[in-house]
């Protein structure tokens, strides 16, 4: 009897999944434990193994398409089994009833509301031999002549269906026309001052970033504390460590270590707001924000206070590589008690960051700047770095956050204390 394989929930924040790759085709035999597909979540691309045996009768989500958690990903069963009843029950919102038959599986029909034709865009000189669609709309209803699937794909990809040439019967726009669509491009010199833009669907990662950080910003009362730190000793210490050639330590590694040690002395900053209670964490798991093409990931350095600079550096480097290749696993990004966001390498001197739930604080780290400073009553060249602590005022007060920053400053200005 046919069994439904549903889109799995592969992370706590996952609401939709994108099929990055299918490893089985319709008609292939599948055994429990076989790699069925690769699913892209908001944070990583993960392999999904089958938990059932059978023949792959139906693929519910095409490669590159998104679908909500718990929607039909695939259907497995006996060869030749009819799955139309299951699909109809799913479409109607009723529990799927599996009725075994010997008929061949039928292709699922895509049903979408027809799209009304908007006003025609201003004429422009098309390029790449692409001309505006010349097919006339159905005179009876004023609608674009296109298949429901073509309309759905065009809407998903942000394509104006009025600019697509139809290759179907009577100039009807079909799926292959959307798949092969190349937007018209106009030379800047051809029409001076012409307005143009591009649009693309919001990625799964960007959706989660938008939802989580908007919730944080508008629900947690943020306040900010900025402190300037003398980095001369940190620069000298890093130079000495790296001169050995055995390990390479970055300033970010030193910030992570100093922050972890400061959090052990100020556990109130290493805490979370849980609605009806405040959780103070005795362990220190520091999330390190990593920029990736689709947004931002925050892998976690666990028990950072007990790790050396070289170990922290190796972990952060490994996590950054995994993040860029979408190979992070859920255990890599879960459990943070505090977060650090460092934009110093981009030349940013100072900024504020939005708290990363469930943390009560996040530290924004700017770049090291050379400037005149006063030492022992004399103006001399110096190197300083600004850090800004964003605090959830429901958990952390100004004095608490300030004391934490003073301790952090002391560690970075006296880096030998981090080696004791």
MARMARKE-372034 format. One record per residue (C-alpha): residue in three letters; x, y, z. Coordinates in steps of 0.02 Angstrom, whole numbers, plus 50000, padded with zeros to 5 digits. Layout:
// residues N
ALAXYZ...
// end
This chain:
// residues 420
UNK500005000050000UNK500635017349954UNK501445027650092UNK501655046550095UNK503375054050131UNK503155071550199UNK504305086650199UNK505295084450361UNK505585097950491UNK507485097950496UNK507745112750612UNK506775121750748UNK506515136950636UNK506105127750475UNK504405131550400UNK504785127150219UNK506055116350131UNK506805117249957UNK507275101349865UNK509075104249813UNK509265087149730UNK508305071149701UNK509335055149712UNK507915044049651UNK506785045149499UNK504985039849478UNK504955021049455UNK506555018149554UNK506565005449694UNK506895013349864UNK507445004350021UNK507435010750199UNK509055020250227UNK509285025050044UNK509695043250011UNK508085050049938UNK508405068749921UNK509405083649982UNK508345096650072UNK508875114750089UNK508295122550252UNK508495140450309UNK510255136350370UNK510975121450279UNK510735108250146UNK510445091350228UNK510305073650162UNK508615065250185UNK508535046350194UNK506995035950164UNK506185027250312UNK505115015950199UNK505345002850065UNK504465003549898UNK504455010649724UNK504475029649701UNK502755032849627UNK502595051749643UNK503725066749672UNK502765080549759UNK504095094049754UNK505165096649600UNK507025100349614UNK507305118549659UNK505525120949723UNK504955125049899UNK503575116749999UNK502925118650178UNK503425106550315UNK502265091250317UNK501715093450136UNK501895078450019UNK503715076349970UNK503505059449885UNK502425043849882UNK503135026249891UNK502185010249856UNK502054995349741UNK502454997049556UNK500955003049456UNK499945007949610UNK498725022449586UNK499055037349701UNK497715049049633UNK496575046049784UNK497975051149902UNK498315067049804UNK496465071649797UNK496275068849984UNK497795079750016UNK497115093349903UNK495455092849994UNK496315093950162UNK495675076950216UNK496725062450282UNK497495053050136UNK496685035950106UNK497825023750016UNK496845013149891UNK497955000649800UNK497574997749615UNK498564991949466UNK498375007749362UNK499915017849317UNK500165033949416UNK499435049549340UNK500315066249332UNK499705078249464UNK498715092749394UNK499225109849451UNK497755121149492UNK498005139649514UNK496905154749494UNK497095163249325UNK498125179149324UNK497305194849258UNK498315203949125UNK498985220649191UNK499265236149084UNK500605233248951UNK502345239549000UNK503155254048908UNK503945249048744UNK505815245748751UNK507085239148628UNK507225220448667UNK508885211248665UNK509425193048644UNK508135191048506UNK506795191848640UNK505225201148586UNK503715205448691UNK502355192448683UNK501215194948534UNK499925182048578UNK498225189848598UNK497245187048757UNK495685176648757UNK494405189148690UNK493045181648796UNK493815184848966UNK495335196148938UNK496525183449015UNK498295178548963UNK498355162348865UNK499445151548977UNK499355134849065UNK498995135149252UNK500725127749285UNK501565141249180UNK500635154749277UNK501125147149444UNK502955145849393UNK502975163649325UNK502245170349488UNK503505160349591UNK504985166749488UNK504355184649482UNK504155184349292UNK502895195849206UNK501955183049104UNK501485196548978UNK503295197148920UNK503435178448885UNK503265171048710UNK502085156248703UNK502635140848607UNK501075130348637UNK499545128248529UNK498895145048471UNK500315154148559UNK499855147148730UNK501215149548862UNK501765132948938UNK503025127149068UNK504515126148949UNK504255144448902UNK504465149549085UNK505955137949110UNK506835144948957UNK506335163048984UNK507735175948965UNK507275193649022UNK507435207248895UNK508935218648921UNK509075236348857UNK510735245048830UNK510975259848946UNK511535270148797UNK509975265748698UNK508735274348812UNK509465287148931UNK508805286649109UNK507735271149085UNK507125263649250UNK507485245349281UNK507555232849424UNK507685214449460UNK506695204049585UNK507005186949658UNK506035176049779UNK506505177449962UNK507625162850014UNK507195151550159UNK508655158550258UNK508145176650227UNK506355172850281UNK506955166050448UNK508165180450474UNK506755192750440UNK505525184250557UNK506705180750702UNK507595197550704UNK505985207450679UNK505245198050827UNK506815201650929UNK506895220050885UNK505065223650918UNK504815212651071UNK506465214851164UNK506805232551229UNK508575235351164UNK509835247451237UNK511645249651187UNK513305251951278UNK514875256651181UNK516665255651245UNK518335259451164UNK519745247151199UNK521625249751185UNK522235235751071UNK524115239051073UNK524485224451189UNK523295212951095UNK524195217150932UNK525885213351009UNK525265197051086UNK524495191150923UNK526095195250830UNK527115184950953UNK525925170050946UNK525855169850756UNK527755171750742UNK527965153750802UNK527195147450641UNK526295133150730UNK524615142050745UNK523795157550675UNK522675167550790UNK521505181450732UNK520885196350830UNK519155188650821UNK519805173150910UNK520485184351048UNK518805193351062UNK517875176651075UNK519055170551212UNK519005186851310UNK517105187651296UNK516915169751357UNK518015173051509UNK517085189251547UNK515405180051538UNK515985167651671UNK516245182651787UNK514585190751738UNK513315176551717UNK511865188951716UNK512415194051540UNK512505175751490UNK510635173751508UNK508965172251418UNK507215179451434UNK505945165151437UNK504345174951466UNK503905169851644UNK505705166651698UNK507505171751666UNK508765158051629UNK510545161251687UNK511745149651597UNK513235142651691UNK514015136451529UNK514655148051392UNK514165143951213UNK514615158451099UNK513775160550931UNK514915168350800UNK513985176850659UNK514605171350486UNK514095180250326UNK513545168950183UNK512815173650012UNK511005171350069UNK511165180250236UNK511905175950404UNK512245159950501UNK512775158550683UNK513765142750721UNK514145140050906UNK515825137950992UNK515365127351143UNK516195129651313UNK517225143551237UNK517905148951406UNK518835132451426UNK519615132351251UNK521275139951196UNK521455153151062UNK522085140750932UNK520625128850964UNK519365142950952UNK520185148850790UNK520135131450713UNK518295129050758UNK517755146050691UNK518695143150529UNK517915125850508UNK516175132450545UNK516385146850422UNK516865134750284UNK515395123450322UNK514215138350328UNK514745144550156UNK514515126950085UNK512855124550175UNK513535109550268UNK513145115050446UNK512105102850547UNK510785107750678UNK511975104050822UNK513195116750748UNK512025131650766UNK510945127350917UNK511215131551100UNK512055148651095UNK512025158551258UNK512865174251188UNK513255180451012UNK514675190450933UNK514535199750767UNK516185206350700UNK516225218350551UNK517965225150586UNK518705216050436UNK517575226750324UNK518255243050393UNK516725246450502UNK517245256350655UNK515655255250757UNK513895247950739UNK512445240750838UNK511765223050817UNK510045215550846UNK509975202750986UNK509975184750925UNK508605175351022UNK508615167451147UNK510155177351202UNK509955192651312UNK511445201551233UNK512495202651075UNK514205210651054UNK514545220950896UNK516415222350861UNK517165235950751UNK518865237050668UNK520505242150748UNK520905260250709UNK522575269050727UNK522375286150809UNK523245298150929UNK522965292851111UNK523525299851278UNK524695288751378UNK525595294451534UNK525145312451494UNK525865311951317UNK525005310651149UNK525655295251058UNK525085284050914UNK523875270650973UNK522695257250911UNK520925256450976UNK519375245950943UNK517575249950983UNK516345236851042UNK514475239351070UNK513435228251182UNK511595226851136UNK510595222051291UNK508825215951322UNK508265227651460UNK507055214651526UNK508575204551580UNK510125215651587UNK510235232951664UNK511475246551617UNK512625243851764UNK512695225051733UNK513135227351551UNK514435240651592UNK515315229551718UNK515405215651588UNK516195227551461UNK517485233451588UNK518015215351618UNK518075212051430UNK519145227751407UNK520335221951544UNK520615205051460UNK520935212551288UNK522085226051355UNK523035212951457UNK522955197551344UNK524195187751451UNK522755185651575UNK521845174951446UNK523295162651446UNK523315159851634
// end
